[in-house]
Amino acid sequence: MDLATFEWLLTEDGAQLLAEAASLQSSGADALAAGEALRRRATPERAAAAWTQIGLRAKASTKFGDLAPRLFFTPDGLEQATRRRVAAHRAGRAAAFGARTVIDLGCGIGGDLIASAEAGLICAGVDLDPVRVAVARANLAALGLAGAVQVADATEIDRRAFELAFADPARRTGAGRTFRVEDWTPPWSWVTEVLTGDACVKVAPGIPHDLVPRGVEAEWVSEAGEVKEAALWSGRTATVARRATVIGTGGLATLTEDDDPGPAAVDTRAVAPGDHLYEPDGAVIRAGLVTAVAAGVEGALLDEKIAYVVSERAFVTPFARGYRVVEQLPFREKQLRAALRERGIGRLTIKKRGVEVVPEELRRRLGLRGDGEATVVLTRVGGDGTALLVEPH
Ligand SMILES: C[S@@+](CC[C@H](N)C(=O)[O-])C[C@H]1O[C@@H](n2cnc3c(N)ncnc32)[C@H](O)[C@@H]1O
């Protein structure tokens, strides 16, 4: 979609075509029929742009929830946009830190920009891509939010007028997602320069701890049990070195290295039936805070290298999924199959950590039969394979 076509979508005629595309979509029309109907009212480019836009809005609901039908997207812009709840948390932190103004250096279609404006920050965004700039501007307007968006090179912007700089470098190249920080746009060398002031930079969750500059806080964020990103907080916004923030249905919880007694203070011990096993959230694991979870549930590690915690006590914690250990099963496949057959287990959830098992393949090989349902944890304790039959809390 070029800029002129997108700008046309924002006109009254464009809005009408979008409304028609939406009603075709909800009546179940396929692309061919919809294209034909829409082309009776507009040029092929505009008809295609309207149909694509409606498809993107449907897809966007996983990231933007009920805002999605009011927003505009490009395919790549949507893919790169921050999820609404994650962006809202970040913007809320920026506001709580006391920032009143923020510059979004590479705002894309405005996922983070919307959240900043909603959090009450006075915000401006820049992006190199004129279509994304127009989309971000339209998105703020669609939600009745204030903010200035313009085409500019983030690396050349004077950031001094803003209390906080935010960046979310693109981690894709023509060849796909890139893990080399110098290939990000803008690159890591620029990121480190931004991090010399009060700033927040969204990065890949796989960022190595030793890459995080001294004095910068790294926060790993998960939503609904999946790690979505890490954010680096610098200058006066950095409060700790490592933080895990878990966003769930019940709200948000955060754990930091201040909650962590450290590996030396946490034992390892064997598991027994009746114990409770805890599987820490991915953000906790990435943040290196598994021992903080162990301390929180008055537990120990099953193995010092593996992120499972065992405790005599049942706790409800947002930082881990809990299970009651029912019994230990044989780890060898043949005996495991026999044990599961004996118990009439026909449906099996397989959890694994530290073992080379592909759950789908193992499930197929086990040839399960029966009406029973169970969860099995496969892991390694002191180098030995271990299978545990567990029940989720
Ligand atoms: C990951 S996306 C940002 C997504 C955004 N945070 C959101 O939630 O929608 C990164 C953006 O940075 C932009 N970009 C890359 N290099 C840039 C530069 N030097 N100046 C301005 N924008 C840049 C890209 O065009 C892209 O839109």
PDBQT file of the ligand as one rigid body, heavy atoms in Angstrom, charges set to zero:
ROOT
HETATM    1  C1  LIG A 401      10.006  -2.633  15.724  1.00  0.00    +0.000 C 
HETATM    2  S1  LIG A 401       9.389  -1.293  14.832  1.00  0.00    +0.000 S 
HETATM    3  C2  LIG A 401       8.603  -0.307  16.054  1.00  0.00    +0.000 C 
HETATM    4  C3  LIG A 401       7.283  -0.818  16.508  1.00  0.00    +0.000 C 
HETATM    5  C4  LIG A 401       6.561   0.048  17.500  1.00  0.00    +0.000 C 
HETATM    6  N1  LIG A 401       7.244   0.136  18.764  1.00  0.00    +0.000 N 
HETATM    7  C5  LIG A 401       5.129  -0.423  17.731  1.00  0.00    +0.000 C 
HETATM    8  O1  LIG A 401       4.814  -0.882  18.818  1.00  0.00    +0.000 OA
HETATM    9  O2  LIG A 401       4.335  -0.311  16.796  1.00  0.00    +0.000 OA
HETATM   10  C6  LIG A 401      10.848  -0.406  14.453  1.00  0.00    +0.000 C 
HETATM   11  C7  LIG A 401      10.626   0.800  13.571  1.00  0.00    +0.000 C 
HETATM   12  O3  LIG A 401      11.842   1.545  13.514  1.00  0.00    +0.000 OA
HETATM   13  C8  LIG A 401      11.901   2.174  12.268  1.00  0.00    +0.000 C 
HETATM   14  N2  LIG A 401      13.299   2.598  12.039  1.00  0.00    +0.000 N 
HETATM   15  C9  LIG A 401      14.380   1.838  11.823  1.00  0.00    +0.000 A 
HETATM   16  N3  LIG A 401      15.483   2.621  11.720  1.00  0.00    +0.000 NA
HETATM   17  C10 LIG A 401      15.071   3.892  11.893  1.00  0.00    +0.000 A 
HETATM   18  C11 LIG A 401      15.714   5.150  11.924  1.00  0.00    +0.000 A 
HETATM   19  N4  LIG A 401      17.035   5.255  11.740  1.00  0.00    +0.000 N 
HETATM   20  N5  LIG A 401      14.972   6.249  12.124  1.00  0.00    +0.000 NA
HETATM   21  C12 LIG A 401      13.633   6.167  12.302  1.00  0.00    +0.000 A 
HETATM   22  N6  LIG A 401      12.969   5.001  12.290  1.00  0.00    +0.000 NA
HETATM   23  C13 LIG A 401      13.674   3.886  12.106  1.00  0.00    +0.000 A 
HETATM   24  C14 LIG A 401      11.370   1.145  11.292  1.00  0.00    +0.000 C 
HETATM   25  O4  LIG A 401      10.895   1.757  10.122  1.00  0.00    +0.000 OA
HETATM   26  C15 LIG A 401      10.269   0.480  12.135  1.00  0.00    +0.000 C 
HETATM   27  O5  LIG A 401       9.019   1.035  11.834  1.00  0.00    +0.000 OA
ENDROOT
TORSDOF 0
